[in-house]
Amino acid sequence: MDDRPDHDQERTGLAQPTPEASRMNESSSADRGEGPITIENAVGRKAILEAKLLEEQLTQSHKIREWIKALTGLGAIAALLAVFFQLQQGYAQRADDRLERAMTRLASPNVSERLAGVSTLRIVLDEGPKSQRRIALSALANSLGAENEPVVSGAVLDLLKRTDSGSRDSVLEELANASRGLLPAAMKKEPRQAYEPFVVDHGDFARLKSLEGAIVAFLHAGARTSDLSGIYCVECKLEGLDLRGVDFSGAVLGNASFIHSILEKSSFEHAILTATNFTGADLRNAKFTVEPQNTAFASDAITNGGETAWGPDFTCANLEDADFSRQQLLSFVEERPDFITPGSFFTAKFSKADLARADFRSVGVYGAITPRSKAESTPAARFMFMRLGFPLPMDLFSLPDVPREMDLPLPNGVKKVRYQPFGGSLNSALPMGNDVRKFATSLNEIARAFANSNWGDARLPNSLRQFLTQAQVPASRSGACITAGQ
């Protein structure tokens, strides 16, 4: 016989079990009670093992081991948390130190140190937590109100302009707060400057001008706040902006421009509006009122601002339902030889404006008259003047007892002229007074101011309506106009 199969087994190392060995394995399994290895037996053994495992898990020793493992895991987590909070605390401490150094440098008398402080605050704004960013923005905004060096104020303004859009409203509020906080002291020291319709570049007014530049920049960048009261904003260019409902009460807005801006329901109570330009603005329901107990700013403009006062320009504006109670918008100068030129004090312009339901019934007037004699200065004489001797009868008439003096340029040199500035508000019920001739030029200016507006639809005092009717002032809007919102 050929014995190659045996040699193949040896080469592969795979010995086939003999029938006797197979019977012995089955016998061994039977002795253990397992029976032959079948699917049924495998399932049974699995169930036995699971039961034993469950029994083990319910023992007290197993529970203790599991608790130990869990506690070990929690300890590791606690250790990690401790490290994390330690790192966070260290980071917060470093951030606090950095902010403190920046604030100290910003208050330094040294220009280089202040510039370094601005640079450090730049890092705070980029990397610091939200609470520190707010402190940094407040510090930067207020520093403009104290900074005398243009290079530093310029660096601060550049940094503020980089502020993300989400923080711009807050920055604008801080800038407005800084401006209204500085203005009263500036006006007290130099009252004349508040009525100048041009930029003043020294002292507190120079710092107010820096704040003004930032306020204007942020408004044009889309920042908004409802409170811009009491700010200094001379020559501000706020044209074409949506500023509806904004409070500008008490603000100094000389020569500011709101051309084509939306200012519906905005307030300009007690504001200084010397030469302010509202051409084509939407001023529906706006308030231009002055309460009797407050300062009449137009009269103060004459006293503190010199020989000239310009009224605001409302040409082509939408003034539906606007309120002009006691705001001094109509000017009068008594006509005497070698006296102040009537055109020195300008009446506000309303030509081509929509005046439907605009309230002029107690509109303010201001101007200058020659000093009264003792007989004319008695209370009774003043009362007669404001009710009968004045072409548009007044209430709340004010006239200083001591005349003021000014240098009046004349062809043959300069002459000192004594005058008395006055203010008041029109009486809504009384008709025109008797003496029109003394104020003829001023009345002609008022007629031109209302020309081509729908003044017939406005709420006018009887005297003003009577005058405009007698002067045959056109009472319908005419001429091309573009108004904000159209």
Helices and strands as residue ranges (DSSP letters): H 4-12, H 19-31, H 39-57, H 60-106, H 111-127, H 130-144, H 150-161, G 165-167, H 168-189, G 191-195, H 203-220, H 297-305, E 328-333, G 342-344, E 364-369, H 379-384, I 385-389, E 394-398, E 404-410, E 413-426, G 437-439, H 440-450, G 455-457, H 462-470
